[in-house]
Amino acid sequence: MALSSAIVSIDPSQSIPTVPLWLSTAIRNLKVDYPDDNCEEVICKGDTGASEWRIKCSDCPGKIYVTGPGETLGMKFI
């Protein structure tokens, strides 16, 4: 799936979902560990069509990291 088709566009009439605390903590930790990198949380459509939180890093064009225990973000730091 191409990056541009994966990111969910938010309808302005709908409320913007609140970033989960665990994800905002993870982003904050990434910014402390890697201050020169720009990581942000994004909402993508998952395989089931449901919206899911991901992390996008400006140093990795075209890649979005899956969030959660044992997912791709952990592999980035091995």
C-alpha positions as CSV (number, residue, x, y, z in Angstrom):
1,M,0.0,0.0,0.0
2,A,1.4,3.4,-0.9
3,L,2.0,5.9,1.9
4,S,-0.3,8.5,0.3
5,S,-3.2,6.1,0.2
6,A,-2.6,4.8,3.8
7,I,-3.0,8.0,5.7
8,V,-6.6,8.7,6.7
9,S,-8.0,12.2,5.9
10,I,-10.0,13.7,8.7
11,D,-13.3,15.2,7.9
12,P,-13.3,18.7,9.4
13,S,-16.8,18.3,10.7
14,Q,-15.6,15.3,12.8
15,S,-13.6,15.6,16.0
16,I,-9.9,14.8,15.7
17,P,-9.1,11.6,17.7
18,T,-7.0,12.1,20.8
19,V,-3.6,10.6,20.6
20,P,-3.4,7.7,23.2
21,L,-1.1,8.4,26.2
22,W,1.1,5.4,25.4
23,L,1.8,6.8,21.9
24,S,2.4,10.4,23.0
25,T,4.9,9.0,25.6
26,A,6.6,6.9,22.9
27,I,6.9,9.9,20.6
28,R,8.3,12.0,23.5
29,N,10.9,9.3,24.2
30,L,11.9,9.1,20.6
31,K,12.4,12.9,20.5
32,V,14.6,12.6,23.6
33,D,16.7,9.7,22.2
34,Y,16.8,11.1,18.7
35,P,16.6,14.9,18.9
36,D,17.6,15.5,15.3
37,D,14.8,13.2,13.9
38,N,11.3,14.3,13.3
39,C,8.7,11.6,14.3
40,E,5.0,12.1,14.5
41,E,1.9,10.1,15.1
42,V,-0.5,9.5,12.1
43,I,-3.7,7.6,11.7
44,C,-3.8,5.0,8.9
45,K,-6.3,2.5,7.7
46,G,-5.4,-1.0,8.8
47,D,-6.0,-4.2,6.9
48,T,-9.5,-4.4,8.3
49,G,-10.3,-0.8,7.2
50,A,-10.3,0.4,10.8
51,S,-8.2,3.5,11.7
52,E,-5.0,2.6,13.5
53,W,-2.2,4.8,15.0
54,R,1.2,4.7,13.4
55,I,4.5,6.6,13.7
56,K,6.0,8.4,10.7
57,C,9.6,9.5,10.6
58,S,10.8,12.2,8.2
59,D,14.2,10.4,7.9
60,C,12.4,7.3,6.5
61,P,10.5,8.5,3.4
62,G,7.6,6.3,2.4
63,K,7.7,4.3,5.7
64,I,5.2,4.2,8.5
65,Y,6.0,2.2,11.6
66,V,3.4,0.0,13.2
67,T,2.9,0.8,16.9
68,G,2.4,-1.6,19.8
69,P,4.4,-4.3,21.6
70,G,6.6,-6.3,19.3
71,E,5.8,-4.3,16.2
72,T,8.1,-2.7,13.6
73,L,9.1,0.4,15.7
74,G,11.0,-1.8,18.1
75,M,12.9,-3.4,15.2
76,K,14.2,0.1,14.1
77,F,16.3,0.3,17.3
78,I,17.9,-3.2,17.3
